[in-house]
Structures are given as C-alpha cells and as structure tokens.
Amino acid sequence: MIRLFREESTGSPGFPPATALKRRQLGRTGLMISEIGFGSWPVSGSWGGRDDAAGLAALRRAFDGGVNFVDTALIYGSGHSERLIRKALHGRHHDVFIATKIPPRNRQWPARAGIPLSAVFPLEYVKQCIEKSLRNLGRDALDLQQFHVWNPEWAGDPEWHRTIEWLKTSGKVRFVGISANDHMPGSVLTALHTGLVDCVQVIYNIFDQSPADELFAVCESLNIGVIARVPFDEGGLTGTITPETRFRWNDFRKRYFAGGRRGALWERILALKADLGGDEPLASIALRFCLSHTAVSTVIPGSRNARHVEQNLRASEAGALSESTMAILSRHRWTRNFYD
C-alpha cells in the first residue's frame, strides 16, 4: 500500500533562505536535500546531441531555484556530466550535494546473475573510479558514491564488505548507496539488511510502482534514503511522445521506444489523461506521484534546459497528490521492460 506524504520537511543551513523548494532527509545520512533533484544524464549528451550551454543553464537555474541535490555518474558522457556540474557550481558558496556512481567494470547493465563481484567492482577498480570522479568534480570527497548496478549474490561477499569499509574510512566518500537494476527493486533488499548501505536509487513512476510493494517499507524501517529515478519513464510520462515521434540516431530513446512501443505508450497516456481529467500537465502529476510516498527522499527528473527545470520545480510547490488521485494512478501500473 502506498503511504502518502503528509508533512513538509524543514529547511537546513547552507541554502538560500528565500527558496520555496521543500527538503527532506536522505535517510540516516542526515542530509537535508531538495525533494526535486537534478538528474544529469541528459546533459551528458546521451539523449541525442550535446548542448553544454543549455546544460549549464539548466543546472544553474536548478541551483538558483533551490535544488541542492544532483545525481550523476562517471559513465555519463565519460565523465562529461561530472565536469559540467563542476563548472556550473563554480563561484557558488552554498552546499550542493552530489551523488555519483561507479560503472561496472564489465560494462554490463543490468548486473548478470552468476557474475562475481571481482569482475564488476574489485576494490582497486573502485578506487580508480573514485579518483576520476573526484578530479572531474573538483572535490576532496564525494557526498554519495553509488554502485551503478547490483547483484543480490554480492551482498555476502567479503570483498564487498572490505570495499565498503575502505570507502567509509578513506575520507573520500561520505555515504554509500546502490542504484537498483532496472525494474528490479527487490534485488537490493539483502544488501540493505547488511547495514552497510545508506541510500538506494530505484526506478519509481506511475507505470512502475513496484518499489512501493516491499522496498519502500524496508527503507523506512531501516532509515535508508530513497532516490526515485526515471519519474517520466524516459519521457513517456510527459505526454509528448506519440506514435509519430522520431528520435535522433544517437538518442538512446530510439531503442527504448522502438517498434510498436510508442503506439502502446500513447494508448496508455490517452487512458491516463482521460481518467485524470483536469488541466494539470501530466509531467507535474508524474513528479507529484513520486513525492506523495513518505519513503521518497528526492526525485531526480532529467533536465536538458532551464525550461524543463522551471516545470519540475513547480511540482514541489503543488505538493502531494490527493488520495483519490493516487487511487486513480494505482490503476495505471504497467509491467514491462523497455530496457531489454
């Protein structure tokens, strides 16, 4: 059952007091982060073409609007996303918390069953990735370092336990998280019960509501922060992708929405809009859906320009959805995996 978010989080130091953007605690880390974060994959160039001027404008507008949490990864543009964040933060004096990720050494997304941890996240490789991210970001320590894929078989591996110990005693990483495999929220449950993980990142949106089945309750009981990613289903839940939409050759969504998937998506969107009624943009409802669960610490929509950021920030102002709207949205769960 989805438990609705009822109370606004209080503010915290290190942030312009004029902002209206609400903040929530990132689990046991104690960090007070903006409930709307910034997903930086799109500004890395993976969504078809790279416009650094627009990307910088988007990041700076987000920071000006009160966003103090940015999610990135070493693999995004081969470090370009991290370097762009560093440039956008130049000259700013308030805290912005940055979460990045260690890519799997074998470059397999998602993690494959039976592949040992030593082939994906050996300690020396982890150290090398951290040093690269620190250089890209121009920081002495990372706020949150995440494993970019996960295999539940690794939770009991002594090498992983030694790696976590090194991460937390090295002074180079403040907190450790896991980015759950696509549409597989249950894959991280064993790892969370080890007590070694501070935060989990997971796909959560109107179509994929599976994290609310079990994962969120575990996170709340263990005080583990939750980062909700892909709130727009890679753009599908903005309502702007139709059967006629065409993507650039180098836009990963060309594969994600290949074949008859755009038509199937459009039928779902039309049914969703018909059930909802009203004139609120679907993208706003999609973000508010994520923020309506008490377990969610922040949602990280991807943004490629300042206009997208402006639209995302308004969702925080609007607040949680009503129980009646959440009941409608619960009927639009759609189990499928377009990443395959």
N, C-alpha and C positions, 0 to 999 in steps of 0.2 A: 504494500500500500504506500502511496506517495504521501509523505507528511509535508504540509505546506509551511513555508517560511512565514513567520508572524512578526518578528521583531527586527528592527533595523540595527545594524552594528554601529557602535560608537566610533568616533574618529580617533586618530592617533597622531603623535608628533611627526615632524618631518614631511608635512604635506601642506600645500597652500590651504589655509582655513576657509577660503571663500568657496571651495568646490562643494557641489551638492552630491557628488558621486559617493554612494554608500560604500562602506567597507565591512568586511567580515574577517574573522580569524581563520588563518590557514592551519587548522588543527592544532596539534601540540607544539608547532613551531612558535606560536605566539605572535607571528607576523600578522599585522592588520593590513589586508590588501584590498584593493578596489574590487567590487563584485563584478565589474566588467573589466576584463584584462585585454591584452593585445596579443593576438596570435600572429606571429611574424612569418609564417611560411609563405603567404602570398607575396610579400615584399622581397623575397629571395629570388624571384624570377621563375618559380616552378609552376606558375599559373599562366604561362604564355607571355613572354616578353618581360623585361625588367625596366622599370622606370624609377630610378633612385630618387629623383626629385619628388615624385608623388609619394614614394615610400617614406621619405624623410618628413614630408608634410603631414602624412598620416600619423607617424609616431609622435611628432611634436604636438599635433592637435590633441592626441590622446593624453599626453603628459599635461598639457595646458588644461585639459578638461578634468583632471583628477585621477587618471589611470596611473597606478603605481606598481603594476604587475605586468611583466612582459614574458611571454613564452617563446623560446627559440630552440634551435638545435644545431649542433656542429655540422650536420649534413645539409642544412638548408642553404642552398647555393654554395656549398663547400666553404662554409664559414661567412658567406657574404651577409647573411641576415644578422649574425652577431656583430660584424663590423659596422653595419648600418645603424644598429642600436647604439653602439658606442658613439658614433658621430651625432646621432640625434640627441644624446644625453650630454654632449659637450657644453659646458658652461652652466649646467643646471645644478642647483645646490640642494634640492630636496631628494629624499630617498626614492629610488625606483628599484623594486626587487625583480631580479632576473632569474628565470628558470631556463636551463638549457638541458641538452640530452647527449648521451654518449651513443653514437651509432653502433650497431652490431658490426663486429669486425668482418663477419662473413657476408654482410650487406643483404641479409635475408629478413624481409618484413612480410608477415609476422614471423616470430620465432618458430622453428620447426621442432616437433617432438623428437626426442632421441638425440638431438644435437647437444653435446656437452657444453657447459659454461665456458670451458677453456677455449672453445672455438669461437666464442662470441664476445665474452667480456673478461679476458685474462687480465690480471692486475696491472701488468706493465703497460698493456694497451690502454687500460682505463686511465692510467697516469698520463700517458701521452696525449690522450684526448682532452683531459682537463687542462693541461698546459696550453694546448692550442686554443681552447675556449677562453682561457684567461687572457691570452695575448690578443685575441680578437676583440674581446670586450674591454680590455684595458683595466682589468680589476685584479686585486690581490686575492680575492676569494669569491667563490660562486655562492649565491644565496640558496639555490636549489639545483642539485645535479640529479638527473633522472636517467634510468636505463631505458633506452628507446624501444626495446621490445622485451617480452618476458615469456619464460617457460616455467610453469609451476614446478618442474623437476629440479630447478636450480635452488629452490628455497632452502633445502637442507644441505647444499654443497658447502663444505668447509671453506673452500676458496672464496665463495661469495661472502661468507661471514668475515673472512680476513679482509676482503676488499672493503666492506662496509666499515670495519674497524679502522682501516687506513684512511678512508675518506673522512671519517669523523674526528680523527686525531691529527690529520695532516695540517689543519689550519687553512686548507684550500677550498673546503666545502663546508657550508653551514648545515645544510639539511639534505636528505637523500629521498628520492622518490622513484616510482616506477610508472612508465607510460604503458598502460594495458594494451594488449593486442586488439586489433580492430574487432569490435562486436564480441569481445570475449572478457567481460568484466570479472567473471569467476576465476580467471586464470591467475589473479593476483592474491586470492584470499589466503592461501597458505603462507605466502610471503608476509602478508600483513600481520599474521598471528605470531611471527617471529619476534615482533617488537623492534625490528631494525629499520622499518620504513616509516617515514614521516608524512608522506603525501602520495596520492595516486592520481594519475591523469587518465581519463576514460571518455570514450565517445558517449554522449548523452544528448538526445534530442527528441523531438516529437515522434519521430519514426522509431528510433532505438531507445526504448525506455527500460531496457533490461538491467541497467545498474541499480534501479530502484527495487528490483526483485530481492536482492540479497546484499550486494556490495555496500550500498549506502548505509544500511543498518550496522554492518560491521565497522565501517569507517566512523560512524557516530559513537559506537560503543568503545572504540579504541582511540578516539580523538585524533583521527588521521584526516588530514586535509584532502579535499577533493577539487580537482581542476576539471571542469567539464569542457571537452573539446568537440569540434565539429557540430556546433549548435545549429548550423544551417544545412547540414547534410551536404557539405561541399558546394553550397549554393542552391541546392534543390529547394530548401525551405524558405528561400527569399521570394519564391513565386515568380521568378524571372526566367527560368529555364523551361522552354516549351519544346514540342517535338521538332520545331524548325530551328532551334538554336544550334549554331555551329561553333566549334572551338578551334583555336589555333593548333597547329600540328604539334607544338611543344607544350601544350597545356595538358596536364595530367587528367583533367576532367574529360578530355576527348575519349579516353579509355574508360573512365569511371561511368560516364553516361553513354556508353557505346550501344550500338544496335537499337533494340526497342525500348531501352531503359528510359529514354526521355519521354516517350509516349506513356509508359506505365507511371512515371513520376507525375506527369501532367494530369492524368486521371485522378491520382491521389490528391494532388493540390486542389483541383476543382472541387472534389468532395469535401476536403478540409475547409475550404473557404465557404462553401455552401452551409456547412454545419455551424461555422463560427458566426457568420453574418457580420454586420458592423463594418467600419471602415479603417480599423487599425491595421497598419501594414503587417503582413504575415511575418516578416523578419523580426519585428518588435515582439510579437507574440512568441516566436521561437525562442528568443532570448529570455523573456519573462517566464516561459515554461521551465527553463533550466534553473532560474533563480528562485523558483517557487518551492524548491525542495530544501529542507533545512541542512542536509548534508553537504550541499554545494558551497564551496568557499568562493569560487570565482568561475566565470565562463569566459572563454578566450576566442571570440569570433575573429576570423582572419579579416584584415582590412588592407586594401591596396591604395586608398586615397582618403583625404580628410573628410570627404562627404560621407563615406561609409562609417567613419569614426563618429561623426555627429549623430548619425542614425542610431548607432549602437548605444551611445551614452543616454539617449532618451529613454531607453528601456529601463534603466536604473531609476530614473525619475518616476516612471509609471508604477513601479513596484510589482508585487506578486500578483499572479492571476487569481481570480475567484475560484472557489471550489467547483462551481458549476462549469466554468470554462475548462478547468483541469479534467473534469469528468468527460467533457466532450473530446478533449485531446487524447484521453486514455483509449478511446475507441479507434484512434488512427495509428496505432502501433503497427509497424510494417517490418516483419522479419525477413531480411535478405542481406547479402553482402556484395556490394558493387565493387569492392576492392579485389575480389577474386579474378 
